[in-house]
Every structure is written in structure tokens, then in C-alpha cells.
């Protein structure tokens, strides 16, 4: 149907995106990145206060991502079935509980428990945002909300800017415990915004009837979820501390993976429809690309931060300041490129930026000029802004609309598997102290991942252009 046909609906006459959804969407989606970036400058102070080396404080990173990797696709599937409101309110409440536990933690073990709770608590924000985007696209007939997708990406980049600096300020004022206490007001704000503006189920409607609820519960595929969680746990536990003596975990993961595949292929309502994913090669390639991209991104975020403090001698506050160019550039890049529909150019430039930044890292040492550190963080801003946006947009357009939340959750799961690899590589490279030799070893790992990311993009001939922003929904 076109504007020239009788009865056609012009784009300008269609309803627009409900802007009241933006505040809870934005805040919910940034709960995870703010905890990721704040902890990057808190690892060294926590280690000093609790007498833990870098190899142990790395568990504070791994614990959050282990929980989130497991929780994102599960919560995403629940959102696909039951809608975002209840899951959003429950999970963001859990963030507040985690904040209290972390603030009062007497030792490293309790602190790790707090990070696990944070991981589960931050699971709903991103899948809920993507589900709301898809439901709004259906309501308005606009299937490419480029502006809103860009706003989500920019919100995450903005928080990444604020995170290290805010973490340094909080540590200077209230010690490292203040970085956990911050989650309490964030949780309260998220719950209030969710109660006010997230759409409620229609009272007495069909979706609230006992029969429908029973059918939805039957679609949960609890055995599939359990097998998936056990498989991923085994894999991630190995990645946290890879060693030959723990090779049995890979065997366990493979066996559980085989059982999971058999279950999902045979059940009528699978947790992850492997038949759909198996036939969606572009989406699977996007997931693989996300994994290697985030190996580089998280190794830089945590490894480079620790080296600037222990190896180069900066305070946590100044280490946060050094990272600001990364995220300022990322915001600018995301805004400029956000409404351009193509993803191939973004991915290629992002890959090149990662490689260049890793090469510069290999030239750094304790005697390097401060401007060299800023140069590295400046260059890293380019892939930080482009990769996140391109991967997010790819999943939005490649995924089955009926499984958009679980597909978005899986994107984050693959990203967090990358973060686990990065955390393991960081711990192995630094050992007891984040010195220059360890930073160079980590940079070589990052460079290898960056080259692989480039190859996955160059060799992928299916990469084209996503639908143009704000065009009619494809049916």
C-alpha cells in the first residue's frame, strides 16, 4: 500500500512510539553496564581491603556475568510469554537486595554472592526493552525504530562514561562499599518507573485467564532451561579458570549440550528453538561475532584499568578519568551512525579500531607519557560505539519477532561468554599483580580476538543493509 492508493495510511498519520516507556527502558537496560564499569576501578581497592590478589578479584567480574549469562535468555523467554512488566519489577527489586548485601559484605565470598544477585537482577532490562520495542512496532506499524535503538545504545555508552568516573568518586568519598550501595536507589527508581509506565495486562482479558496462564506455563520448557543452565555453567566455570585438571568440565558441558539439543529438537515448545536458530545463519553469525568482540571490549575495560592503577600508578579516580575518552567517542560515534541502516561498514570499522588500539597497547609501559594512555582509550571509543550498535540492530532485524526478548537475551549471553574469556585471560595474564608484562600478554590475546572478529565480518557475504529507520513494519 502506498500513499497514492485510496485509503492508504500515511506514515505521518500513524501513531508514534510511546515516549513514557523510555525512562524504565533506559534505566533497566543500564543497570548491568553501570555495575560492569564501576567495578572496573573498584577491583584494586577491594583486593587491598580484603587481602585478595587480582586472580581472586576477577571472580567479582565473572560471578556477575555467569549469573547474567544464565539468566538473560531464561528471563527473555519468560518476557516473550508473560510480558515485560512482572519480570522487570521482580528483577530490578533484586538489584536493591544485592546492593544491600554487597554494602554489608564482610568478606570476598559474600561479595561474590552479591555480584551473583546483581547478575540475576539485571537480567530483565535489555530483553524487556527489546520486547517493548517490538510490541510498539506492531502497534504503530513502524518496524525500524532507529532512533529508539540508537537511544538505547547511547544510554549504555553514557553510563559507561559515567561508570568509571562515578566509581572513582564513590570510592574517594565512601570507599569501595559505596559502589554497591548505589544499587539501592537505582533499584527503587527502576521499580517506581516500571510501576508507573510499563503496560499492565488487561484486567479480565484473555491473557489473564486461567486457561491462557496454564498454556503459557506449559510452554516454559523447564527441562530445557535446566539443561541449558547446567551446560552453560559447566562451560563458564571452565572459562573462569582454564586448566587441564578441569578439562572434565568441558566434557560435562558437551554431554549436557547434546542432551539439550535432543530435548529442544523433540519438544513442541522448546526454550530455544534450535530448528529456527539453526536455519537462521545470519543470527548465529551475529552471536559468534558478539562473543569475540566482547573478548576485546571487556579485556580492555578490566585489564587496562587494573594496569593503569597497579602498573602505571594512577588512583582509581584518575584511572576512571583516563577511560572517559573511550565512552565519549563511543557516544558520538553511536549518535552519528545510529540512523544509518547499514551494519557491514560499522562492523568493519569497529574491527579495525580494535586492532589499532591493541597494537598501541603493546607499545605502553610504566614510562609512557600520559597522552599515550588517552590515545588508546580514544581509539577504543570507535569500536565501542559501532560494535554495540551494529550487533544490537542485527539481532532486532534477524530474530523471530515472537522470540525477540529471548533472542536479545542470547546476544547478551554470548557477549558475557566473551567477557568470561576476557576475565580468564586477564587473571592468567596478571596473576598476583597487574604489571606491564601481563598487560602486554593480555594485549596479544585481545589482538587475536580482534583479527578473528575482522575475519568473521569480511568473510560474511550475507551482511547487507537492515531496513531503513521508521519504515512500515514488514509482514
C-alpha positions, -999 to 999 in steps of 0.1 A, spaced: 0 0 0 13 34 -9 3 70 -1 -12 74 -36 -37 45 -31 -72 52 -18 -75 45 19 -37 44 24 -23 54 58 4 79 56 35 74 78 29 108 94 -7 97 104 5 65 122 8 66 160 43 72 173 64 54 199 51 58 235 78 80 250 67 72 285 83 38 280 118 53 275 127 60 312 121 25 325 136 10 293 167 31 296 172 27 333 166 -10 332 190 -16 304 219 3 320 218 -15 354 242 -41 341 267 -18 323 268 6 353 278 -23 376 303 -35 350 321 -2 346 321 8 383 337 -24 394 365 -19 369 380 8 391 370 -9 424 388 -42 419 422 -29 432 407 -12 463 386 -43 471 416 -65 467 437 -43 491 409 -41 517 401 -79 517 437 -91 510 428 -107 477 451 -108 446 439 -99 411 433 -135 403 406 -136 430 390 -103 425 384 -114 389 357 -136 403 337 -104 411 335 -98 373 330 -135 365 302 -140 391 280 -113 376 284 -124 341 279 -161 349 246 -152 365 236 -129 337 246 -153 310 223 -179 325 195 -155 334 192 -134 302 178 -160 278 156 -175 306 142 -142 316 139 -132 280 118 -163 273 96 -155 303 91 -120 289 82 -134 255 55 -154 271 42 -132 300 52 -97 290 79 -74 305 62 -58 335 62 -85 362 97 -97 352 111 -62 352 97 -53 386 109 -85 402 144 -84 388 150 -47 395 139 -53 431 166 -79 433 192 -53 423 183 -34 455 187 -66 476 221 -72 460 232 -36 468 225 -41 505 243 -75 506 273 -60 488 274 -29 511 275 -50 542 297 -79 529 323 -89 555 344 -110 531 351 -119 494 326 -148 495 296 -127 504 307 -100 480 307 -126 452 272 -136 463 262 -100 459 275 -99 424 256 -131 415 224 -115 428 232 -84 407 237 -106 377 202 -121 380 187 -88 390 199 -70 359 187 -98 335 154 -83 326 163 -47 315 176 -54 280 152 -82 269 123 -61 283 134 -31 263 137 -51 230 103 -67 237 87 -33 242 103 -21 210 88 -50 191 53 -45 206 54 -8 198 65 -16 163 34 -38 160 11 -12 175 25 17 154 33 -1 121 69 12 123 92 -18 123 125 1 124 127 23 154 162 35 146 160 65 169 150 44 199 176 17 192 202 44 190 189 59 222 194 26 240 229 22 226 238 58 236 223 53 271 246 23 276 276 43 263 267 73 286 266 50 316 299 36 305 313 71 305 299 78 340 307 44 355 345 45 359 345 82 370 315 77 393 331 47 407 363 66 414 343 94 431 323 70 452 355 52 463 371 85 472 340 96 493 327 64 508 351 36 499 345 7 476 313 -3 495 296 28 481 298 13 447 275 -14 459 252 9 479 245 28 447 223 -1 435 197 6 462 185 40 449 188 27 413 166 -2 422 140 20 438 139 43 408 136 14 384 107 -2 403 88 32 406 92 39 369 81 4 360 50 6 382 41 40 366 47 34 329 52 -2 319 20 -16 303 -2 -36 326 -20 -68 315 -56 -61 307 -77 -69 337 -101 -97 329 -86 -101 294 -78 -133 277 -42 -131 286 -51 -131 322 -75 -161 321 -65 -193 340 -66 -212 307 -41 -189 290 -19 -188 320 -18 -226 321 -9 -228 284 19 -203 289 33 -222 318 32 -253 296 54 -235 271 82 -228 296 101 -260 288 116 -262 323 138 -293 315 153 -274 285 160 -244 308 177 -267 334 199 -284 308 208 -251 292 218 -236 327 238 -267 336 256 -267 302 265 -230 303 275 -233 340 300 -261 332 314 -241 303 317 -209 321 332 -225 352 360 -239 330 365 -205 313 368 -188 346 400 -207 354 410 -229 324 433 -257 334 439 -293 322 428 -307 356 394 -291 350 390 -304 315 362 -327 327 340 -296 328 343 -293 290 332 -330 287 303 -324 310 293 -293 290 295 -312 258 273 -340 272 248 -316 286 248 -297 253 240 -329 234 211 -336 258 199 -301 255 199 -303 217 179 -336 217 154 -322 241 149 -289 222 145 -307 188 119 -331 202 97 -309 223 68 -289 208 75 -257 227 113 -255 231 131 -230 253 154 -222 225 141 -233 191 172 -249 176 153 -255 144 147 -218 139 182 -208 151 199 -235 130 181 -221 99 190 -185 108 227 -184 99 229 -146 99 217 -145 136 241 -173 146 270 -155 130 260 -123 148 261 -142 181 296 -155 172 307 -121 163 294 -107 196 314 -133 215 348 -123 200 340 -86 200 334 -86 238 365 -106 245 384 -75 233 360 -50 249 359 -65 284 396 -73 285 403 -37 278 377 -25 303 391 -46 332 426 -54 322 437 -19 311 420 -3 341 439 -26 365 472 -19 348 467 19 349 463 16 387 489 -11 396 513 -9 367 512 27 358 504 41 393 471 60 389 445 64 416 411 48 410 396 83 403 423 91 377 420 56 362 383 64 356 393 97 340 416 80 316 387 59 303 364 88 296 376 94 260 366 58 251 330 64 260 327 100 249 339 89 214 315 59 216 286 82 223 295 105 194 300 76 170 267 59 180 248 92 175 263 99 141 260 64 128 228 54 146 203 63 119 224 48 91 208 14 83 239 -5 71 258 -27 96 287 -40 75 306 -7 74 301 -3 112 314 -38 119 345 -34 96 354 0 111 348 -14 146 371 -43 139 399 -20 126 396 2 156 401 -28 180 432 -39 161 448 -5 161 441 1 198 456 -33 207 487 -25 187 491 8 206 487 -11 239 517 -32 231 539 -1 230 529 11 265 550 8 296 555 25 330 575 52 314 549 60 287 536 96 285 501 100 299 488 112 265 496 77 252 471 62 276 445 87 264 453 78 228 445 41 235 412 50 252 403 74 224 408 48 197 389 22 216 359 45 216 353 39 179 346 1 182 329 6 215 303 28 197 300 9 165 301 -27 175 274 -25 202 250 -6 179 256 -28 149 252 -61 169 220 -48 186 204 -37 153 214 -70 137 196 -91 163 165 -68 162 160 -75 125 173 -110 122 154 -126 152 120 -141 151 96 -114 163 79 -138 186 112 -146 204 128 -111 203 133 -109 241 149 -144 244 170 -136 212 182 -104 227 190 -122 259 211 -147 240 230 -118 224 239 -107 259 247 -143 268 272 -146 240 287 -112 250 291 -124 286 308 -156 274 332 -133 257 335 -114 290 343 -147 308 371 -154 283 384 -119 288 382 -123 326 401 -156 324 427 -141 301 431 -111 324 436 -133 355 460 -156 337 480 -126 323 483 -107 356 485 -133 383 493 -116 416 498 -81 401 487 -61 371 522 -53 357 533 -42 322 543 -76 311 509 -90 319 492 -61 301 512 -69 270 503 -106 272 467 -96 275 470 -72 245 482 -101 224 451 -121 233 429 -91 225 447 -87 192 440 -123 182 403 -118 191 402 -86 171 416 -102 140 391 -131 143 363 -105 146 375 -88 114 376 -121 95 341 -130 107 329 -97 92 350 -97 60 340 -133 51 303 -129 59 288 -121 25 253 -122 40 258 -89 57 237 -62 40 215 -34 50 189 -35 77 155 -19 70 156 18 69 146 36 102 109 42 107 96 23 77 64 4 77 66 -30 95 74 -59 72 47 -86 73 
